[in-house]
Amino acid sequence: MPTTQPLVSVITPVYNCEQYLSQCIESVLEQSYGNWEYVIVNNRSNDRSAAIAEEYAARDSRIKVMNCSEFLPVVANHNRAIREIAADAKYCKFVFADDWLYPHCIERMVELAEAHPSVGLVGAYGTDGRNVLWTGIRGRQFEIQPPSARDVMPGREVCKNKLLGLPYVFGNSGSLLIRGDLIRQRPDFFNENILHADLESCFDLLQRYDFGFIHQILTYTRRRDESEGSFARDYNSIVLGDYIVFLKYGPVFLSEEEFLHRLREVSWEYYRALGRNVLRMRGKDFWDYHGKTLNAFGVKIDYTQLTLATLTAFAHAILEPKASLGRLLRWWPMTLKRMMKT
């Protein structure tokens, strides 16, 4: 019997996630929403990830496994994965291989999107098992809400609020439902020049669409101590991504006065992070990463600001010796280990 539910393409990029993949797949199988297809894109894993995915695909025809012949970096692999959505899929839902969805996740998100055709992205609260992640679009912290609790705001307003320093609402790709047509309009959905390309894609899409938010916890995001999680921490890629997004989209969403006022704050936050890394004696790979990423967006490191930020970080280290000693004990053994390898 034909279903009246729109088709949702669920996408999982996989690389060496045998420990968690079954839990991820089971969470899709347990969705209260019925009309979905599930594409698992294996990025040349060398553990049992491919075998686990194939076992599930053999039992459920809605699950398809794509075993890639070429290994790709994280963002490029996400682009490859999202291109696999069905031609007639109205929506796309990412779920990463070490994460999972709560049973009503897709149902709740599709309900909101269907009720509001102007909505291009739907988000919700998530959890990492310890904390509730992200904030509601009107600054609301998580509280117990009925299943119908949801909110819609013009996308430009949401983006403006974020650029002005209000709480982060988008989450990550795994916490969002995306309209399929918006994916098909972009040759590369994610910008491969930036690790946190999901943030930039939100800003790009929300110039023209509204943002919907459901006041329930609908996704689980695992705390990442390795892979891109440790890379983000060790290379300060989050503050770099925020800086680039502000430079690119600040003039789009803010008045000239708002942009110039906030630019001083955002730039200083970025260079403070760089200044601390000068004292940590970060290696060439760290500075190459920041330099090349900025260059891809037509920006260069401002060495005047970097010098001032480094001096400020040094002064704080002198004025707060106890805290500084703790940071030294944490960072310098890693620095020495890195220097011994070179």
C-alpha positions in Angstrom: 0.0 0.0 0.0 1.5 3.4 -1.0 2.7 5.6 1.9 1.7 9.2 2.2 4.9 9.9 4.2 7.7 11.7 2.3 10.8 9.7 1.7 13.8 10.5 4.0 17.3 9.5 3.0 19.3 8.6 6.1 23.1 8.9 5.5 25.9 7.4 7.7 29.6 8.0 6.7 31.7 5.3 8.3 35.4 4.9 8.9 36.6 2.3 11.5 33.6 2.4 13.7 32.9 -1.3 14.4 32.5 -0.6 18.1 29.5 1.6 17.7 28.0 1.0 14.2 25.5 -1.6 15.2 24.0 0.7 17.8 23.8 3.5 15.2 22.0 1.2 12.6 19.6 -0.2 15.2 18.6 3.4 16.1 17.5 3.9 12.5 15.7 0.6 12.4 13.8 1.6 15.6 12.5 4.9 14.2 8.7 5.5 14.6 8.8 7.0 11.1 8.4 4.4 8.4 9.4 5.8 5.0 13.1 5.9 4.9 16.1 4.5 3.0 19.4 4.2 4.7 22.8 4.6 2.9 26.0 3.6 4.7 29.1 5.0 3.0 32.2 3.0 4.0 35.3 5.2 3.6 37.8 2.2 3.2 37.5 1.0 6.9 40.1 -1.6 7.8 38.1 -3.0 10.8 34.7 -4.9 10.7 32.6 -1.8 9.9 31.9 -2.9 6.3 31.0 -6.5 7.4 28.6 -5.2 10.0 26.9 -2.9 7.6 26.6 -5.6 5.0 25.0 -8.0 7.6 22.3 -5.4 8.2 21.8 -4.7 4.5 21.3 -8.4 3.9 18.4 -8.4 6.4 16.7 -5.2 5.4 16.4 -4.0 1.7 16.0 -0.4 2.8 19.7 -0.4 3.9 22.3 0.0 1.2 26.1 -0.1 1.6 28.5 1.8 -0.6 32.1 0.6 -0.2 34.4 3.3 -1.5 37.5 2.6 -3.6 39.2 5.8 -2.5 39.8 7.1 1.0 38.8 10.7 1.5 39.3 13.3 4.3 36.3 13.9 6.6 34.5 16.8 4.9 35.2 15.4 1.4 33.7 12.1 2.5 30.6 13.8 3.9 30.1 15.4 0.5 30.5 12.0 -1.2 28.0 10.5 1.2 25.3 13.2 0.9 25.4 12.8 -2.9 23.9 9.4 -2.3 20.5 10.6 -1.3 17.6 9.2 -3.3 16.4 11.2 -6.3 13.0 11.4 -4.8 14.0 11.9 -1.2 12.3 15.0 0.2 14.5 15.1 3.3 18.0 14.0 4.3 19.1 13.0 7.9 22.7 12.4 8.8 23.6 10.1 11.6 27.3 9.5 12.3 28.5 6.0 12.8 29.3 6.5 16.5 26.1 8.4 17.3 22.4 7.4 17.3 18.9 8.8 17.0 16.1 8.6 19.5 13.1 6.7 18.2 10.9 9.7 17.4 13.7 11.8 15.9 12.8 11.6 12.2 9.0 11.7 12.8 9.2 14.9 14.9 11.5 16.6 12.4 9.5 15.7 9.3 6.3 16.9 11.1 7.7 20.3 11.6 9.2 20.6 8.1 5.9 19.5 6.5 3.9 22.0 8.5 6.3 24.9 7.5 7.4 24.7 3.8 9.6 27.7 4.4 11.8 25.8 6.7 15.0 24.5 5.1 16.7 23.1 8.2 15.3 21.5 11.3 17.3 21.2 14.5 16.7 19.9 18.1 18.4 19.4 21.4 21.0 16.6 21.6 22.9 14.9 24.4 26.3 13.5 24.9 25.2 11.4 27.7 26.2 13.9 30.3 24.8 17.3 29.1 22.0 18.6 27.0 23.7 20.1 23.9 22.8 23.4 22.2 20.2 26.1 22.9 16.8 26.8 21.5 16.5 29.4 18.8 15.0 32.0 21.2 17.6 31.4 23.8 15.6 28.8 25.7 17.6 26.3 27.6 16.3 22.7 27.7 13.3 21.9 29.8 10.8 19.1 29.6 8.4 19.9 26.7 5.4 18.2 25.2 6.0 16.4 21.9 4.4 19.3 20.0 6.8 21.9 21.3 8.6 23.5 18.4 9.6 26.9 17.1 10.3 28.5 13.7 12.3 31.6 13.1 13.5 33.4 10.0 16.9 32.0 9.0 18.4 35.5 8.6 17.5 36.3 12.2 18.9 33.1 13.6 22.2 33.7 11.7 22.4 37.3 12.9 21.9 36.2 16.5 24.8 33.7 16.2 27.1 36.3 14.6 26.3 38.7 17.4 27.5 36.2 20.0 24.2 34.6 21.1 24.1 30.9 22.0 24.8 28.2 19.4 21.7 26.6 18.0 22.6 24.6 14.9 24.3 21.6 16.5 26.1 19.5 13.8 25.2 17.8 10.6 24.0 14.8 12.7 21.5 16.9 14.6 19.8 18.4 11.6 17.1 17.4 9.0 17.8 19.0 5.6 15.4 19.4 2.7 16.6 17.3 -0.2 16.1 20.0 -2.8 18.6 22.2 -1.0 21.2 19.4 -1.2 20.7 18.9 -5.0 21.1 22.6 -5.6 24.7 22.5 -4.4 27.5 20.6 -6.3 29.4 20.3 -3.0 27.1 20.7 0.0 30.0 21.2 2.4 32.9 23.5 1.9 36.0 21.3 1.9 38.3 24.2 2.9 37.0 24.2 6.4 36.7 21.3 8.9 33.5 22.6 10.5 31.8 23.1 7.2 28.4 22.2 8.7 28.2 25.7 10.3 29.0 27.4 7.0 26.4 25.4 5.2 23.8 26.6 7.7 24.6 30.2 7.1 24.5 29.8 3.4 21.1 28.0 3.3 19.5 30.3 5.9 19.9 33.3 3.8 16.8 32.1 2.0 15.0 29.7 4.3 13.7 29.6 7.9 15.1 27.5 10.7 12.9 25.1 12.7 13.7 23.9 16.2 12.1 21.1 18.2 12.4 21.4 22.0 13.2 17.8 22.7 16.3 15.7 22.9 16.3 13.8 19.6 20.0 12.8 18.9 22.9 11.4 20.8 26.4 12.7 20.0 29.2 10.8 21.3 32.1 12.6 23.0 35.0 12.3 20.6 38.4 11.9 22.1 40.0 10.9 18.9 39.7 11.6 15.2 38.2 15.0 14.2 37.3 15.6 17.9 41.0 15.7 19.0 42.0 17.5 15.8 39.5 20.2 16.6 40.9 20.5 20.1 44.6 20.3 19.1 44.4 22.7 16.1 41.8 25.1 17.5 39.7 24.5 14.4 36.4 25.6 16.0 37.6 29.1 16.8 39.2 29.3 13.3 35.9 28.2 11.7 33.9 30.8 13.7 36.4 33.5 12.6 36.1 32.5 8.9 32.3 32.2 9.0 32.1 35.7 10.6 34.3 37.3 8.0 32.3 35.7 5.2 28.8 36.1 6.5 29.0 39.1 8.8 28.6 41.5 5.9 25.6 39.5 4.7 23.6 39.4 7.9 24.8 42.4 9.9 24.7 46.2 9.4 28.0 47.8 8.8 28.1 49.2 12.3 27.2 45.8 13.8 29.8 44.1 11.7 32.7 46.4 12.6 31.8 46.4 16.3 31.6 42.6 16.5 34.6 42.1 14.2 36.9 43.5 16.9 35.6 41.0 19.4 35.7 38.0 17.1 39.2 38.8 15.8 40.5 39.2 19.3 39.0 35.9 20.4 40.7 34.2 17.5 44.1 35.8 18.0 44.0 35.1 21.8 43.7 31.5 20.9 46.7 31.8 18.5 48.7 33.7 21.1 48.3 30.9 23.6 49.5 28.4 21.0 52.7 30.5 20.5 53.5 29.8 24.2 52.7 26.1 23.7 55.4 26.1 21.0 53.0 24.6 18.4 54.7 23.0 15.4 54.7 23.9 11.8 51.7 21.7 11.0 49.5 23.8 13.3 50.6 27.1 11.7 50.4 25.7 8.2 46.8 24.5 8.9 45.7 28.0 10.0 47.6 29.8 7.3 46.3 27.6 4.5 42.7 27.7 5.7 42.7 31.5 6.0 44.4 31.8 2.6 41.6 29.7 1.0 39.2 32.5 2.1 41.5 35.4 1.0 42.7 36.2 4.6 46.2 36.2 6.0 47.4 36.0 9.6 47.8 39.5 11.1 51.1 39.3 12.8 50.6 42.6 14.7 47.5 41.2 16.4 49.3 37.8 16.9 52.2 39.6 18.7 49.9 41.6 20.9 47.9 38.4 21.7 51.0 36.5 22.6 52.2 39.2 24.9 48.8 39.3 26.6 48.9 35.5 27.0 52.4 35.8 28.5 51.3 38.5 30.9 48.4 36.3 32.1 50.8 33.4 32.6 52.8 35.6 35.0 49.8 37.0 36.8 48.2 33.5 37.2 51.2 31.2 38.0 49.1 28.3 39.4 46.8 28.0 36.5 49.7 28.5 34.1 51.7 25.7 35.8 48.7 23.4 35.2 48.6 24.3 31.5 52.4 23.8 31.3 52.2 20.4 32.8 49.4 19.5 30.4 50.8 20.9 27.2 54.6 20.9 27.3 55.0 17.1 27.6 53.1 16.8 24.3 55.2 19.6 22.8 58.4 17.8 23.8 57.1 14.5 22.4 56.2 16.2 19.1 59.7 17.9 18.9 61.5 14.6 19.5 59.7 13.1 16.5 60.8 15.9 14.1 
